[in-house]
Amino acid sequence: MLRPDTLHRYEPPSFAKNFFDEGAMPTHRLRLANLPTPVHRVIGGAQDGILARLKELNIKLYIKRDDATGGAELGGNKVRKLEMLMCDAIAKRCDSVVTIGGEQSNHCRATAAASRMMNLSPHLILRTRRADAIERNDEGMGYTGNVLFDRMVGSTIYTCTPGEYGRLGSNTLVGSVCDHLESNGFNPNAIPVGGSNALGTWGYISAVEELMHQLETIQSDDSDFNFGHVVFATGSGGTAAGIALGLSLAHGADAHPAAEGKEAPTCHGIGVCDSPDYFYTTIASIADAMGLKKMSHSSTEDFIRSIIKVHHGKGRGYAVSSDEELRFISQFAVDTGICLDPVYSGKALYHFMTKVLEEEPEKYRGQKILFWHTGGALGTYEKGNDLLKSTSSSGSKVKRIDCFGKSDSGDTVVCKQET
Ligand SMILES: Cc1ncc(COP(=O)(O)O)c(C=O)c1O
């Protein structure tokens, strides 16, 4: 078990320090994630696959593997925020953590695991259409994907329906569970949906510093190297806030050495659940809560709109996949060996490559594009059947080995017995 004495002093990146109120910056963090996560050039095989279009436009696609921040329990983007948020819980001497998300929430799973690592008890509110059926015992909570891990680490799970969630709001629901725990003698720490508040967002400001160091290394071989575009999924807004603010400030007045004389890449947040306007407002309120000092814009939201373009990538709905999205995810896995998830990373890259890119292909010609993979693999389990259906033309075959040497079909592997 990790101990509270594993708190580390947190040093905000020098490119960001002067732009936030000092008192609002974190002073400590935990180290839970495997960092730095690698940046890979995506090189694929198939001639007519997804990457063929990129080749036509002479686009080089890179991927930042935040799906590799941890093992199955902690992996994905959330652990970067949890390094800050769990540190806060420890500093406040909490004994439990309460958070909230969808039934297959990656954030809830990572928070539950991180809580146990720090010897705190996890309480998760999961939004599910099955809430009433589960309560009546018509069906159980089950063990699929993230829920399996939530339960393996012994989380207490509370359910609510999407309607209740919409009516009451996530903060009220978290507050109610905290009140209940307090009245039973516990000292809980509330973590908002997605870990997307001012404190958690520092995890992604620091992720940008990590990327800038990686750029420096690449630039030692190719001094002109720079990303023209950075693309990622946006759900509760904290990752987008951290990446957009971080990249803008890293290329600003106190520029990171890797950014000197270079333009900031264009940030593309692909909204998977709400409208772009909602995200601009949400990101601006996170920036305000972080104590962002006044920029030369009339409002924080105007500034945010100038540093990130949010796209409407929800498609058929949050966590609802179209056949095209699933086919894209399957084909991308065949072409590259990289698995995207249907709710966030797959939906985001699908939307960027098939819609955003195709609207203005010339804008992207010859560019280097970084896709920030934010994880979510466990969410894939819930959609296993649909994904497999969509792989039937391109994907995996299953064959029986003939261990008795009976087959004479040239297509069958016949096992030769040693004599
Ligand atoms: C795998 C994955 N990718 C992306 C996101 C979006 O990140 P954020 O909530 O910070 O916008 C989430 C969570 O919502 C996620 O679980």
The ligand as an ORCA input file, in Angstrom:
! r2SCAN-3c Opt
* xyz 0 1
  C     -11.230      7.351    -21.769
  C     -11.632      8.773    -21.585
  N     -11.235      9.659    -22.508
  C     -11.575     10.967    -22.416
  C     -12.354     11.413    -21.379
  C     -12.706     12.865    -21.342
  O     -11.937     13.543    -20.414
  P     -12.566     14.770    -19.620
  O     -13.651     14.202    -18.766
  O     -11.454     15.322    -18.852
  O     -13.119     15.695    -20.632
  C     -12.797     10.511    -20.390
  C     -13.653     10.895    -19.255
  O     -14.627     11.542    -19.334
  C     -12.421      9.164    -20.507
  O     -12.811      8.245    -19.594
*
